[in-house]
Amino acid sequence: MVSPRTAMILAAGRGERLRPLTDHVPKPLLEVGGKPLIVWHLEKLAAAGFTDVVINHAHLGRQIEDALGDGRRWGLHIHYSVEGEGQALETGGGICKALPLLGDHPFLFISGDVFSDVDYARLELAESDLAQLLLVKNPPHHPQGDFFLHQGRVHMRGEPRLTFSGIGICDPRLFEGCKCVPFRLAPLLRYAMTKGLVGGSHHEGYWLDVGTPERYQQLKARLEHGTGNHA
């Protein structure tokens, strides 16, 4: 098993569903519990022993760099993969463009608009796999789920369904032959599933996709009442 020590936070999304909150502030800098959403990820990564973090950005991305700097205040080295205003490469293309910064070893990836109590230090990738996905119980806004988890393997078909959390580990080999153009990560993962090369686990703790004003307010209320996770 491989435990990654480099992570990528996917932070290039426009945040359309969160407008007008994201018209002048990039989604990762929206504050919850007294600090930007992305800072919660950075603190958890540092606590888990990660040293290098790559952050991609597009919409208002300069604000992210100005707010976070080089990461030294968290004991991290932050590197930025710049996609430019209006040029977001989506999940797959964004990771592909960032590969020179991520190196040749497996890396953790985290969607910048999720919040959870996941312990990043416990996530591992089998050496023979191309990806390891963290799955969660289907939330009300996504009742149909995404994948089927059976004996630690992720499949496209089967019941019961679980939802992909936006958190996982990738081996750079997953992107062999890919070009840095806009494309989603999901088709690559599905193809790897057909080859039996995607593992998974079920996270039963707290997880929220902070994708709408309603869920953003839900998270703020949770943290204001002291039930958030700081680890």
N, C-alpha and C positions, 0 to 999 in steps of 0.2 A: 504494500500500500504506500502511496505517496501523499505526503502532507504539504501542500503548497505554502510558500511564504511570500509570494507576490500576489497581489489582488488587483482587479480592475473594477472600478465603479462606473457603471453606464449612466452618464449624466447629460447626454446630448438631446434628450427629448424636448419637444416644444412645450409640452404640458397643456395641450389644447383643452382638455377636460377640466383643467383647474383655472381657466381664465374666468375673471380678469386678474386673479391673483398672480398669474405668471406673465402678465403683459410687460411688467417692468422689473421683475425679479425672476431669475431662473429657478425652476422647480426645486433643485437640490438645496437652494438657499432659503426656502421657506422655513420659518422657525416653528419648532414644536418643543415644548418643555424648556424654553429659554435658549435654544441654540438651533442652528440650521440642521435640517434633516441629514445632510451629508456628514455633518460632524459626528452624529451618533455612529455612523458607519466607521469613520476614522478612529474614533475612540475604541470601538469594539475590535477593530483590526489590530490596533496597537496592543491592546490587552491580550489578544490571542497570539502575539508573537510575530505578526507580519512586520516587514521592514520597508517594502517598496509597494507603492500604490500608483496605479495608472488611472487617470480620470479623463474620459473623453468629454468634449463639450462642443456645442454649436450655438444654440440660442442664448444670447447674452453671456457667452462663455467667459469673457474677460472678467466679469464680476466674480466668477468662481475662482479664477486664479488670484484676483486681488484679495478675496476673503480668506483663502486657504494658504496661499504662498507655497513654500517648498515643503511644508509638512513638519518642520523641525519641532514645532510646539507640541506635537503629539509623538515625537520620537520616530517619525516616518520620513521617507523620501518620496515626495509626490512628483510624478511626471505627468505632463499633459499631452493628450492627443487631440489636436485642434482640427475640427471639421468645418468650422466657419459658419457664419450666419446663413440660414436657409439651405445648408448643404449637409444636413444630418444623414449619416450613412446607415441608419437603423442598427439593430443589434448585431447582426452578422457582419455587415460592412464596417461598423465601428470597431469591433474586436479585430477584424482583419487588418485595418489600418494601424492599430495599436500594437500588433505583434512584435515589431522591432523593439518596442519598449518593454514588452512582457518577457522576452527571452525564449529559451528553448524548452523550458520545463513547464509542467502543468501549473495553472494559475486559477485562483478563485475569481469568480465574477459575481457581481451583485448589481441588481437593478437599483438605480439611485432613488426610485420612488416607492420602495417597500420599507417597512419597519418591522423588526422581529426581535425575539429574544434568543435567536440562534447563536450557539457557541461556534464561532468560525474555526476555532482550534481543533474541533472534533471532526471536521469534514476531511475525507480522504478519497483518493482515486486509486482504483486497482490499476496496476501497471499495464495490464492488457487492455484497459478501457480507454475510450476517447473522451468520455464525459461521465460525470456523476451529478445527478440532479436532486435537489431537495424539493420534495412534494409536500403539499399541505391539504387539509380538508377543504372541500369546495366551498368558497365563500358565497354569500347570497347573490352577488352580482355575476357569478360564474358557476352556476349549479351543475352544468354538464361536465365540468372537469376537463383535463387534458390527456392524461395518460393512466395506464394501469401498472401498478407496482406488484411484482410477484417474486418472492425470494431474492430480493435485492436487485432485481433487474427491471428496467423500465420498458414497457411495451405500448405500442400505439393503440392496440385493441384489448378489450377485457374489462371486467367489472369486479369490484367497484372502481370508479374513476377518482383520481386525485388531481389537484391543480398544481402546476409548476409554479414555484414560489418566486422565480426570478433570481434564485441563488443556486450556484453550482460550481463545478470545477471542469475546466476544459484542458485537454492536451492540445498543443499547437498543431499536432498532426490532423486534427479535425478540419483544419482550414487549408489543407494542401490543395493547390490548384485554384484557390479562390482569388478573385480580384477585388480590389478595394472600391467597390461600387455599392450603392444602396441595396442591401438584401437582409432578410431576416435570419436569425439563428435557427429557428424552428425546423426548416427543411433539412439543414445539415444534421440536426439531432435525430430527426425521424429516419434519415438514411442510415445513420450509425446504429439506430435501434434495429433496423432490419438485419444488420450484421451481428447483432448481439453484443454491441460494444458500449452500451450505456447502462451504468448502474444507477441506483437511487436509494433514497431513504425517506421515511415519513417523519416530518417534524410535527409534533403534536402540541407544541407550545404556542406562544402568541405570534401572530403574523398578520400584517395588514398591507394591502395595496393602497397607497395614499394617492389615489388617482383622480378623486373628485373632491369638490369643496366639502361635501357631506362627510366623506371619510377623513379628510384633513381635520375637520372640526372634531370628529370622533377621537382621533389620535390626540389632539390637543387636550381634550377633556380628560382622556385617560391619564396623560402625563401630569396634568395639573392636580389630579387626585392622588398622585404618587404611586401609580400602579405600573409605570413604565419600567423597562429594564435598562440598567446603566452598565451592565457588564460587557 
